[in-house]
Amino acid sequence: MLSDIKKIKFHQNITDTIGNTPLVKVNKINQGFKPTIFVKVEYFNPGGSVKDRIGKEMIEEAEREGRLKPGGTIVESTSGNTGLGLAIAAAVKGYKCIFTMPDKMSIEKIRLLRAYGAEVIVTPTAVPHESPESYTEVAKKIVRETPNSILANQYYNPKNPESHYKTTGPEIWEQTGGQIDYFVCGIGTGGTISGVGKFLKEQNPNVKVVGIDPKGSVLREYFYTKKFSPVFKTYKVEGIGQDYIPGVLQFQYIDEVIEVTDKESFLMARRLTREEGIFVGGSAGTAMAGAMKVAERLSEKDVMVVLLPDTGERYLSKIYNDDWMRENRLLIPEKITIRYVLEGKKGVPSLISIDPVTTIRKALDLLNQHNISQLPVLDKGQAVGSIEESDLMGAVLGNPALFDAPVSSLMKPAFPKVHIDESINQAITLLSKKHPAVLVEDEAKVVGIVTRFDVIEYMSR
Ligand SMILES: Cc1ncc(COP(=O)(O)O)c(C=O)c1O
């Protein structure tokens, strides 16, 4: 029987654990750079992202204004994290949720939202913002058609920047004891940068606020020129960048905007995880990669705080999946192996071979059909010889009876073998010694063939 609840240290519900995230010093990534760099690690929020802060605020404001009534439905277009922030508060308060999400977002985020009981509608990414198919327009339509529903509307809701003005900004000011010179943050809706930027500049107008924008977004160009080209380019980093200017984004609190590519973002997210033990998502990599560009020109006396928006768990199938990184040409390999060349071959199977009893007529057909000029001869999976188109043609022109002879009668020695995980240089050495092709081995089996043309094509890319 509980005798004195006052002696128990607890939170009334999970939303009370939002905020007060730690500030952590960066120790390795900044080696060779002069300023002191801290990161504000937002994955400590219960939903694993900075967006928990705004989810609760937007719902409570709608309740206060009487727009959201018991049994109501919360609708939002989200890259995932805002949905989660809303879903947590909605679970505690007993509301339903319907979210629209662009199809580029990771499957983990969709599953997470569904785990909280939300309905998720996936919309195409590569459509303009105003298209009726876009995630923002679909969300508006759902609100029109659902009784007792509200649009949380993070892109225009003043509660979004206000929550950062009330919590994230003061936390950073307090955690640094007011000793902050640079605040660096990615821009999605612009809620975080606007709210934190406003608060910090009110404390000290000399604090510089730097926004980081993914390459392909329009925000940087708009910041400097007040114009942007309406071309819609997709990029892979989630949660930041735009194809229009969100209503809550207040450029007056931003001093500069820096562009960062997907590759820089993802490789930096992986470094934060592996070198600092801070397991973050792609947009944290964007912010950190941008911060390092700023850090290059700063001195020992400068203090920088970089906001890291979410956890890496949400991107296990992407940024932390080497196959996905390789497929999207985002991974810089430590050594380029034959595997890369083999996987990069387009339109041709990795291995076309014949056995020694195949007729020369059939071999010529095969060469013609695949538009290739040599073939390995394999007997029960083992390389026993090779044939070249010019040799076969020369032979049958001189003696047409050879059409029906087996290739073993005309084959040359087998192509040399290289292991699939050997460096590409091994293949280059052999190919430049007049071998037209090398056979690729994996687990003692021939799994592919790499020709001079394949290597040259790979290198030219
Ligand atoms: C992963 C991630 N990073 C960064 C942001 C950007 O934050 P803000 O919308 O406050 O600019 C978001 C926003 O959805 C996000 O999901």
Ligand as a Chemical Component Dictionary entry (heavy atoms), coordinates in Angstrom:
data_LIG
# 
_chem_comp.id                   LIG 
_chem_comp.type                 NON-POLYMER 
_chem_comp.pdbx_formal_charge   0 
_chem_comp.three_letter_code    LIG 
# 
loop_
_chem_comp_atom.comp_id 
_chem_comp_atom.atom_id 
_chem_comp_atom.alt_atom_id 
_chem_comp_atom.type_symbol 
_chem_comp_atom.charge 
_chem_comp_atom.model_Cartn_x 
_chem_comp_atom.model_Cartn_y 
_chem_comp_atom.model_Cartn_z 
_chem_comp_atom.pdbx_ordinal 
LIG C1 C1 C 0 15.259 14.443 -38.634 1  
LIG C2 C2 C 0 14.942 15.897 -38.601 2  
LIG N1 N1 N 0 15.931 16.755 -38.539 3  
LIG C3 C3 C 0 15.712 18.080 -38.545 4  
LIG C4 C4 C 0 14.448 18.605 -38.633 5  
LIG C5 C5 C 0 14.297 20.100 -38.732 6  
LIG O1 O1 O 0 13.817 20.796 -37.667 7  
LIG P1 P1 P 0 12.912 22.063 -37.905 8  
LIG O2 O2 O 0 11.650 21.611 -38.569 9  
LIG O3 O3 O 0 12.663 22.604 -36.542 10 
LIG O4 O4 O 0 13.645 23.034 -38.783 11 
LIG C6 C6 C 0 13.396 17.728 -38.714 12 
LIG C7 C7 C 0 12.047 18.216 -38.897 13 
LIG O5 O5 O 0 11.098 17.491 -39.177 14 
LIG C8 C8 C 0 13.638 16.348 -38.688 15 
LIG O6 O6 O 0 12.652 15.428 -38.769 16 
# 
loop_
_chem_comp_bond.comp_id 
_chem_comp_bond.atom_id_1 
_chem_comp_bond.atom_id_2 
_chem_comp_bond.value_order 
_chem_comp_bond.pdbx_ordinal 
LIG C1 C2 SING 1  
LIG C2 N1 SING 2  
LIG C2 C8 DOUB 3  
LIG N1 C3 DOUB 4  
LIG C3 C4 SING 5  
LIG C4 C5 SING 6  
LIG C4 C6 DOUB 7  
LIG C5 O1 SING 8  
LIG O1 P1 SING 9  
LIG P1 O2 DOUB 10 
LIG P1 O3 SING 11 
LIG P1 O4 SING 12 
LIG C6 C7 SING 13 
LIG C6 C8 SING 14 
LIG C7 O5 DOUB 15 
LIG C8 O6 SING 16 
# 
